[in-house]
Amino acid sequence: MINVETPSYEALALRLEGHVAWLALNRPDKANAMNPIMWDELQQAFEWLDAEPHVRVVVLCGEGKHFCAGIDLAMFADLLPDTDGQIMDQARLAERFRQTVLRLQNNISAIERCRKPVIAAIHGSCLGGGVDLVSACDMRYCSDGAVFSIKEIDIGIVADVGTLQRLPGLIPQGVARELAFTGRAVKPAEAARLGLVNANYESYQSLIENVSELAQEIARKSPLAIRGTKQALLYARDHSVADALEQVATWNAGMLSKDDLLTAMQGDRSGEAACFKD
């Protein structure tokens, strides 16, 4: 087994189980509210996970009683542009704030840009920025007691780091608008019915066990084929069918692995699990 040295973080906890990385939001005393350090570390972590060949699947979860309570409200003072006592033109203030929002968007989009599948394992509260996080993941699962809410509307702001752009592609448009306009809570049964989560489990332990089993199953596949499949799915979401077919044809023309194909066929013939290179 290859020994991979993982980076350390202040607001996140990272561990490896074989080819599966478990990345946990790690501010349990604050219900994993997202402070400036966590925002920056999320991007750093997912860029590392994307680049590390040994990692094939990522599970995003939360330490403590909740997945994520959203943005740390103490951040709002820092988000407003600091003029250093100067009187600044409103247009320049607006531009500075816009750059801050774009940076936060980029922190979240790092999850989607990660070429490895990202599975969200959600328990407790998943509010505001937590919904932004899970919307950028490839798959979502939750346990009983989970609560989802687009809370931004309740504090008088427009959700601006991914939920309004990604959620309508996961659940019906009308429901996405209802949730965005009202901020009402969605419980696990409704979340599963809408397709916000793939499945709901009775307990946190059952959630983690089932997500772990799924992650390990994906990790046993060809990692190159998995990365290509994720890219094809994301490209198809944002382009026409014709363009997406061109994209996947180009991928396979250049990156269909003969080694992986032979490994898969030999494994199928022998009845043993195929062992793919990173």
Helices and strands as residue ranges (DSSP letters): E 12-17, E 20-25, G 28-30, H 36-51, E 57-62, H 75-79, H 90-113, E 118-122, E 125-127, H 129-135, E 139-143, E 147-149, G 151-155, H 163-166, G 167-169, H 173-182, H 188-194, E 199-201, H 204-219, H 223-238, H 241-255, H 258-270
